[in-house]
Amino acid sequence: MLVAVVSIVLIWVAWAYKSMQPPASKICGSSSGPIVTATRIRLKDARYLAYKESGVAKHTAKYKIIVAHGFLGNRNDGLPASKEVLENLGVYLVSFDRPGYGESDPNPERSVKTIAFDIEQLADQLQLGPKFYIMGISIGGHSVWSCLKYICHRIQGAALISPVINYRWPGFPKQLSAKAYRQQERQDQWALRVLYYAPWLTYWWMT
């Protein structure tokens, strides 16, 4: 009986492990991957990073902003502003596919730290100058945090749009935190529970 139970458990663990493994990568531009349609730069480690520019020309811009998209986004997620608004404000905008998204190559060594240096290389190759602005949408906020921690000398300003926040932070009124938490979608509530009770699992997923 014990042998049968152990066998069933081992089979279930093997199935669960296999189901969590990502499918084989199909790198854009490779023989088995989709064709490249985006403008891309080549990083120092030979990976490609896809990006999209909008707004005014770089050399006339008052604000040069790099945008990091959210979990389900890509380089096409920029500021929800019209071309006229960007031009009137003098905004040059460049959004990019984070590693493994869209037409950017995955990074096997990806970490919270590496994204900052990917962004720095993007800024340098696009000749944005010594300082630029960084903006993160949703989980793209971790890219903003990375830049503030590792390349803060390059950051002119930073902004977070609908970021993931800590509803258990003691500085928030408990009733307000609970109300805001319940307004989240159920899947987001579960994601925040995992983040709190099993941070190691979140770290594994992110890296």
Backbone as numpy.savetxt, mean C-alpha at the origin, in Angstrom:
# Nx Ny Nz CAx CAy CAz Cx Cy Cz
-7.92 -45.24 17.23 -8.74 -44.03 17.23 -7.88 -42.77 17.23
-6.85 -42.77 18.10 -5.96 -41.62 18.20 -5.23 -41.38 16.88
-4.81 -42.47 16.25 -4.10 -42.35 14.96 -5.01 -41.72 13.91
-6.27 -42.11 13.90 -7.22 -41.56 12.93 -7.43 -40.06 13.17
-7.56 -39.67 14.43 -7.76 -38.25 14.75 -6.54 -37.44 14.34
-5.35 -37.94 14.68 -4.11 -37.24 14.32 -3.99 -37.12 12.80
-4.34 -38.18 12.10 -4.26 -38.16 10.63 -5.20 -37.11 10.05
-6.42 -37.04 10.59 -7.39 -36.05 10.11 -6.89 -34.63 10.37
-6.33 -34.42 11.56 -5.80 -33.09 11.90 -4.66 -32.71 10.97
-3.76 -33.64 10.71 -2.62 -33.36 9.82 -3.09 -33.06 8.40
-4.07 -33.82 7.94 -4.61 -33.57 6.60 -5.25 -32.19 6.53
-5.99 -31.82 7.58 -6.63 -30.50 7.61 -5.59 -29.39 7.63
-4.53 -29.56 8.43 -3.46 -28.55 8.50 -2.79 -28.41 7.14
-2.52 -29.53 6.48 -1.89 -29.49 5.16 -2.78 -28.79 4.15
-4.07 -29.08 4.21 -5.02 -28.43 3.29 -5.09 -26.93 3.56
-5.15 -26.56 4.86 -5.24 -25.14 5.22 -4.00 -24.39 4.77
-2.84 -25.01 4.97 -1.58 -24.37 4.57 -1.53 -24.17 3.06
-1.94 -25.19 2.32 -1.92 -25.09 0.86 -2.90 -24.03 0.36
-4.06 -23.95 1.01 -5.07 -22.99 0.57 -4.64 -21.55 0.82
-3.71 -21.34 1.76 -3.25 -19.99 2.06 -2.12 -19.53 1.14
-1.55 -20.46 0.38 -0.45 -20.09 -0.49 -0.96 -19.33 -1.71
-0.27 -18.25 -2.08 -0.71 -17.48 -3.24 -0.48 -18.25 -4.53
-1.22 -17.95 -5.57 -0.99 -18.61 -6.86 0.36 -18.20 -7.44
0.83 -18.94 -8.41 2.10 -18.61 -9.04 2.04 -17.22 -9.66
3.12 -16.47 -9.47 3.15 -15.10 -9.98 3.22 -15.08 -11.51
2.51 -14.14 -12.10 2.60 -13.89 -13.53 3.08 -12.46 -13.70
4.38 -12.31 -13.83 4.99 -10.99 -13.87 4.68 -10.29 -15.18
4.25 -9.04 -15.10 3.98 -8.26 -16.30 5.24 -8.16 -17.15
5.08 -8.41 -18.43 6.21 -8.32 -19.34 6.98 -9.60 -19.52
6.69 -10.62 -18.67 7.36 -11.91 -18.83 6.64 -12.73 -19.89
7.24 -13.85 -20.27 6.66 -14.68 -21.33 5.30 -15.24 -20.95
5.08 -15.48 -19.65 3.81 -16.06 -19.21 2.87 -15.03 -18.59
3.30 -13.78 -18.54 2.51 -12.75 -17.88 1.81 -11.82 -18.85
0.98 -10.94 -18.33 0.27 -9.98 -19.18 1.23 -8.94 -19.75
0.78 -8.27 -20.80 1.62 -7.25 -21.43 1.67 -6.00 -20.55
2.71 -5.22 -20.72 2.88 -3.99 -19.96 2.17 -2.85 -20.67
1.30 -2.16 -19.96 0.59 -1.01 -20.53 0.91 0.28 -19.80
1.50 0.17 -18.61 1.78 1.35 -17.78 3.20 1.85 -18.00
3.41 3.10 -17.64 4.77 3.64 -17.58 5.42 3.10 -16.31
6.67 2.65 -16.42 7.32 2.04 -15.26 8.75 2.54 -15.12
9.27 2.47 -13.89 10.68 2.71 -13.66 11.32 1.40 -13.22
12.62 1.32 -13.40 13.37 0.15 -12.96 14.09 0.51 -11.66
13.84 -0.24 -10.61 14.44 0.03 -9.31 15.84 -0.58 -9.22
16.55 -0.24 -8.17 17.94 -0.69 -8.02 18.06 -2.20 -7.94
17.03 -2.88 -7.43 17.08 -4.34 -7.34 16.48 -5.02 -8.57
16.31 -4.26 -9.65 15.85 -4.75 -10.96 14.34 -4.96 -11.04
13.60 -4.66 -9.98 12.14 -4.72 -10.06 11.62 -3.50 -10.82
10.40 -3.66 -11.36 9.75 -2.54 -12.04 8.61 -2.01 -11.18
8.46 -0.69 -11.20 7.40 -0.02 -10.46 6.58 0.81 -11.44
5.28 0.49 -11.55 4.39 1.20 -12.48 3.82 2.45 -11.82
3.66 3.50 -12.61 3.13 4.74 -12.05 2.29 5.49 -13.08
1.56 6.49 -12.59 0.71 7.31 -13.45 0.78 8.76 -12.97
1.01 9.67 -13.91 1.12 11.09 -13.59 -0.14 11.84 -14.00
-0.46 12.89 -13.25 -1.59 13.76 -13.59 -1.33 15.14 -12.99
-2.21 16.08 -13.33 -2.03 17.44 -12.83 -1.13 18.26 -13.72
-0.47 19.25 -13.13 0.39 20.16 -13.90 1.76 19.54 -14.11
2.56 20.17 -14.96 3.91 19.70 -15.22 4.78 19.82 -13.96
5.73 18.91 -13.82 6.57 18.89 -12.62 7.30 20.20 -12.39
7.84 20.76 -13.46 8.69 21.95 -13.30 7.91 23.21 -12.95
6.58 23.17 -13.08 5.76 24.34 -12.72 4.91 24.10 -11.47
4.97 22.90 -10.91 4.09 22.53 -9.79 4.48 23.21 -8.49
3.47 23.63 -7.74 3.68 24.13 -6.38 3.74 22.97 -5.39
3.00 21.92 -5.70 2.94 20.76 -4.83 3.18 19.50 -5.66
4.17 18.72 -5.26 4.46 17.45 -5.92 4.08 16.34 -4.94
3.04 15.61 -5.30 2.44 14.66 -4.37 2.53 13.24 -4.92
3.01 12.32 -4.09 3.02 10.90 -4.41 1.89 10.24 -3.61
1.07 9.44 -4.30 -0.09 8.81 -3.66 0.10 7.30 -3.58
-0.08 6.73 -2.38 -0.05 5.28 -2.18 -1.48 4.78 -2.05
-1.88 3.86 -2.91 -3.27 3.40 -2.95 -3.60 2.42 -1.82
-4.88 2.08 -1.72 -5.35 1.19 -0.68 -5.26 -0.28 -1.05
-5.88 -1.13 -0.22 -5.75 -2.58 -0.34 -6.26 -3.10 -1.68
-7.38 -2.57 -2.14 -7.98 -3.03 -3.39 -7.73 -2.05 -4.54
-6.83 -1.11 -4.35 -6.61 -0.07 -5.35 -5.44 -0.33 -6.27
-5.10 0.69 -7.04 -3.95 0.64 -7.94 -3.55 2.07 -8.29
-2.65 2.20 -9.27 -2.11 3.52 -9.62 -3.18 4.48 -10.15
-4.32 3.95 -10.56 -5.39 4.82 -11.07 -6.17 5.52 -9.96
-5.85 5.17 -8.72 -6.50 5.83 -7.58 -5.68 7.05 -7.17
-6.11 8.20 -7.62 -5.43 9.44 -7.25 -6.34 10.29 -6.39
-6.11 11.56 -6.40 -7.00 12.47 -5.67 -8.35 12.57 -6.38
-9.45 12.57 -5.64 -10.76 12.75 -6.27 -10.99 14.22 -6.62
-10.13 14.73 -7.49 -10.21 16.15 -7.88 -10.14 16.25 -9.40
-10.84 17.21 -9.94 -10.86 17.40 -11.40 -9.52 17.95 -11.89
-9.32 17.84 -13.17 -8.11 18.38 -13.79 -8.00 19.88 -13.55
-9.13 20.57 -13.60 -9.14 22.02 -13.39 -8.68 22.38 -11.98
-9.13 21.62 -11.00 -8.74 21.89 -9.61 -7.24 21.68 -9.43
-6.73 20.59 -9.97 -5.30 20.32 -9.86 -4.48 21.42 -10.51
-4.95 21.89 -11.66 -4.23 22.96 -12.35 -4.30 24.27 -11.59
-5.47 24.59 -11.05 -5.62 25.85 -10.30 -4.75 25.86 -9.05
-4.60 24.71 -8.42 -3.80 24.63 -7.19 -2.32 24.38 -7.47
-2.00 24.09 -8.73 -0.61 23.82 -9.07 -0.11 22.49 -8.55
-0.95 21.46 -8.66 -0.62 20.15 -8.12 -0.13 19.20 -9.21
1.04 18.62 -8.99 1.53 17.50 -9.80 1.32 16.25 -8.96
0.67 15.27 -9.54 0.29 14.06 -8.82 0.88 12.84 -9.51
1.50 11.96 -8.73 1.95 10.69 -9.28 1.51 9.58 -8.32
0.72 8.66 -8.84 0.30 7.49 -8.08 1.00 6.28 -8.66
1.19 5.26 -7.85 1.96 4.10 -8.30 1.32 2.81 -7.81
1.59 1.73 -8.53 1.17 0.40 -8.09 2.16 -0.08 -7.03
1.67 -0.32 -5.83 2.56 -0.85 -4.80 3.06 -2.23 -5.23
4.23 -2.67 -4.73 4.81 -3.94 -5.15 3.80 -5.09 -5.09
3.68 -5.81 -6.21 2.75 -6.93 -6.29 1.36 -6.55 -6.76
1.11 -5.27 -6.90 -0.18 -4.78 -7.40 -0.04 -4.35 -8.86
-1.15 -4.43 -9.59 -1.18 -3.89 -10.95 -0.02 -4.39 -11.80
0.77 -3.44 -12.30 1.88 -3.80 -13.18 3.24 -3.59 -12.52
3.25 -3.49 -11.20 4.51 -3.44 -10.46 4.92 -4.85 -10.06
6.21 -5.15 -10.18 6.70 -6.46 -9.79 6.55 -6.67 -8.29
6.30 -7.91 -7.86 6.28 -8.18 -6.42 7.68 -8.07 -5.84
7.75 -7.84 -4.55 9.04 -7.77 -3.85 9.10 -8.88 -2.82
9.89 -9.94 -3.08 9.98 -11.05 -2.12 10.50 -10.62 -0.76
11.23 -9.50 -0.73 11.80 -9.00 0.53 10.97 -7.85 1.09
9.73 -7.74 0.68 8.90 -6.61 1.07 8.75 -6.50 2.58
8.82 -5.27 3.06 8.59 -4.97 4.46 8.04 -3.56 4.55
7.69 -3.13 5.75 7.24 -1.75 5.92 8.35 -0.78 5.54
9.60 -1.19 5.74 10.74 -0.32 5.45 11.00 -0.18 3.96
10.87 -1.27 3.20 11.26 -1.24 1.79 10.40 -0.31 0.95
9.14 -0.15 1.33 8.26 0.70 0.51 8.73 2.15 0.52
9.33 2.59 1.63 9.83 3.96 1.70 10.93 4.19 0.67
11.81 3.21 0.52 12.91 3.37 -0.43 12.45 3.19 -1.88
11.38 2.40 -2.08 10.77 2.35 -3.42 10.23 3.73 -3.80
9.56 4.37 -2.85 9.00 5.70 -3.10 10.10 6.72 -3.33
11.16 6.62 -2.56 12.29 7.55 -2.74 12.91 7.40 -4.12
13.07 6.15 -4.58 13.61 5.93 -5.92 12.67 6.47 -6.99
11.36 6.31 -6.78 10.39 6.86 -7.72 10.54 8.37 -7.81
10.65 9.02 -6.66 10.82 10.48 -6.64 12.11 10.90 -7.33
13.18 10.16 -7.10 14.46 10.52 -7.70 14.46 10.32 -9.21
13.91 9.20 -9.66 13.92 8.95 -11.11 12.97 9.89 -11.86
11.95 10.37 -11.18 11.04 11.34 -11.80 11.51 12.78 -11.57
12.63 12.91 -10.86 13.25 14.22 -10.62 12.27 15.19 -9.94
11.73 14.73 -8.83 10.78 15.55 -8.08 11.47 16.53 -7.14
12.78 16.43 -7.01 13.50 17.35 -6.15 13.79 16.75 -4.79
14.43 17.54 -3.91 14.85 17.02 -2.61 13.70 16.68 -1.67
12.54 17.35 -1.85 11.40 17.09 -0.96 10.11 16.96 -1.78
9.19 16.18 -1.25 7.90 15.98 -1.91 6.85 15.66 -0.85
5.60 15.67 -1.27 4.49 15.33 -0.38 4.10 13.87 -0.60
3.61 13.23 0.46 3.19 11.84 0.37 1.78 11.72 0.95
0.94 10.95 0.27 -0.45 10.76 0.70 -0.80 9.28 0.61
-1.45 8.76 1.63 -1.84 7.36 1.65 -3.34 7.18 1.79
-3.90 6.30 0.97 -5.33 6.00 1.02 -5.52 4.65 1.72
-6.35 4.63 2.77 -6.64 3.40 3.49 -5.35 2.75 3.97
-5.11 1.48 3.59 -3.92 0.78 4.05 -2.64 1.36 3.43
-2.81 2.19 2.41 -1.66 2.91 1.87 -1.05 3.84 2.90
-1.77 4.06 4.00 -1.22 4.86 5.09 0.05 4.28 5.67
0.22 2.94 5.56 1.45 2.36 6.09 2.66 2.80 5.27
2.44 3.15 3.99 3.52 3.69 3.17 3.91 5.08 3.65
2.90 5.86 4.07 3.17 7.19 4.61 3.97 7.06 5.90
3.54 6.16 6.78 4.26 5.95 8.03 5.70 5.53 7.76
5.89 4.65 6.78 7.24 4.20 6.43 8.11 5.37 5.98
7.54 6.24 5.15 8.30 7.41 4.68 8.66 8.34 5.83
7.73 8.56 6.74 7.99 9.44 7.87 9.06 8.86 8.79
9.13 7.55 8.86 10.11 6.91 9.74 11.49 6.78 9.10
11.53 6.43 7.80 12.81 6.07 7.18 13.38 7.12 6.23
12.53 7.98 5.65 13.07 9.02 4.75 12.43 10.37 5.07
12.31 10.65 6.37 11.61 11.87 6.78 12.28 13.14 6.24
13.58 13.07 5.95 14.29 14.23 5.41 13.84 14.58 4.00
13.10 13.68 3.35 12.61 13.92 1.99 11.15 14.38 1.96
10.49 14.35 3.09 9.04 14.59 3.13 8.72 16.04 3.46
8.04 16.70 2.52 7.59 18.07 2.72 6.31 18.12 3.56
5.46 17.12 3.37 4.22 17.03 4.12 3.59 15.68 3.89
2.68 15.28 4.76 2.05 13.96 4.66 0.57 14.05 4.99
-0.22 13.18 4.37 -1.66 13.16 4.62 -2.17 11.73 4.55
-3.17 11.43 5.37 -3.82 10.12 5.39 -5.29 10.29 5.02
-5.75 9.47 4.08 -7.16 9.48 3.68 -7.80 8.17 4.12
-8.78 8.25 4.99 -9.49 7.07 5.49 -8.52 5.99 5.96
-7.61 6.34 6.87 -6.62 5.35 7.30 -7.20 4.34 8.28
-6.49 3.23 8.45 -6.82 2.28 9.51 -6.38 2.91 10.83
-7.27 2.94 11.81 -6.92 3.55 13.09 -7.09 2.55 14.22
-6.55 2.90 15.37 -6.64 2.05 16.55 -7.84 2.48 17.40
-8.92 1.72 17.30 -10.13 2.06 18.04 -9.98 1.80 19.54
-8.90 1.15 19.93 -8.66 0.87 21.35 -7.70 1.87 21.98
-7.33 2.88 21.22 -6.42 3.88 21.76 -7.06 4.57 22.97
-6.35 4.62 24.11 -6.95 5.18 25.33 -7.28 6.67 25.22
-6.72 7.36 24.24 -7.01 8.78 24.07 -8.38 9.05 23.48
-9.03 8.03 22.92 -10.37 8.19 22.35 -11.43 7.94 23.43
-12.50 8.72 23.46 -13.62 8.39 24.36 -14.18 7.01 24.00
-14.41 6.17 25.01 -14.81 4.79 24.75 -16.11 4.69 23.96
-17.09 5.50 24.31 -18.38 5.43 23.61 -18.23 5.84 22.15
-17.42 6.86 21.89 -17.20 7.31 20.52 -16.45 6.25 19.72
-15.45 5.62 20.34 -14.70 4.57 19.67 -15.59 3.39 19.32
-16.43 2.98 20.28 -17.33 1.85 20.06 -18.33 2.15 18.94
-18.85 3.37 18.93 -19.81 3.75 17.89 -19.15 3.75 16.51
-17.96 4.31 16.43 -17.24 4.36 15.15 -16.87 2.95 14.69
-16.48 2.10 15.64 -16.11 0.72 15.30 -17.30 -0.03 14.71
-18.47 0.13 15.31 -19.66 -0.59 14.83 -20.12 -0.09 13.46
-19.69 1.09 13.06 -20.06 1.62 11.75 -19.20 1.04 10.63
-18.13 0.34 11.00 -17.29 -0.28 9.99 -17.99 -1.50 9.39
-17.63 -1.85 8.18 -18.15 -3.08 7.59 -17.69 -4.27 8.42
-18.49 -5.33 8.41 -18.19 -6.48 9.25 -16.81 -7.06 8.94
-16.44 -7.10 7.66 -15.14 -7.66 7.31 -14.01 -6.80 7.87
-14.23 -5.48 7.93 -13.22 -4.59 8.49 -13.14 -4.75 10.01
-14.27 -5.01 10.64 -14.26 -5.26 12.08 -13.43 -6.50 12.40
-13.61 -7.54 11.59 -12.84 -8.76 11.82 -11.36 -8.54 11.55
-11.05 -7.74 10.54 -9.64 -7.44 10.26 -9.00 -6.73 11.44
-9.74 -5.82 12.06 -9.21 -5.10 13.22 -9.08 -6.01 14.43
-9.98 -6.98 14.57 -9.85 -7.95 15.66 -8.58 -8.78 15.50
-8.34 -9.22 14.27 -7.13 -10.00 14.00 -5.90 -9.15 14.30
-5.94 -7.89 13.88 -4.82 -6.98 14.12 -4.53 -6.84 15.61
-5.58 -6.85 16.42 -5.40 -6.66 17.87 -4.99 -7.96 18.56
-5.70 -9.06 18.26 -5.48 -10.30 18.99 -4.37 -11.17 18.38
-4.08 -10.99 17.10 -3.04 -11.80 16.44 -2.18 -10.91 15.54
-1.46 -9.95 16.12 -0.65 -9.05 15.30 0.40 -9.77 14.47
0.86 -10.93 14.95 1.84 -11.70 14.20 1.26 -12.16 12.86
-0.04 -12.45 12.84 -0.68 -12.89 11.60 -0.75 -11.73 10.60
-1.03 -10.53 11.11 -1.05 -9.34 10.26 0.34 -9.08 9.69
1.36 -9.22 10.53 2.75 -9.01 10.07 3.10 -10.01 8.97
2.69 -11.26 9.17 2.97 -12.29 8.15 2.29 -11.93 6.83
1.04 -11.47 6.91 0.29 -11.13 5.70 0.92 -9.94 4.98
1.37 -8.95 5.73 1.92 -7.73 5.15 3.30 -7.93 4.56
4.02 -8.94 5.05 5.39 -9.14 4.58 5.54 -10.43 3.79
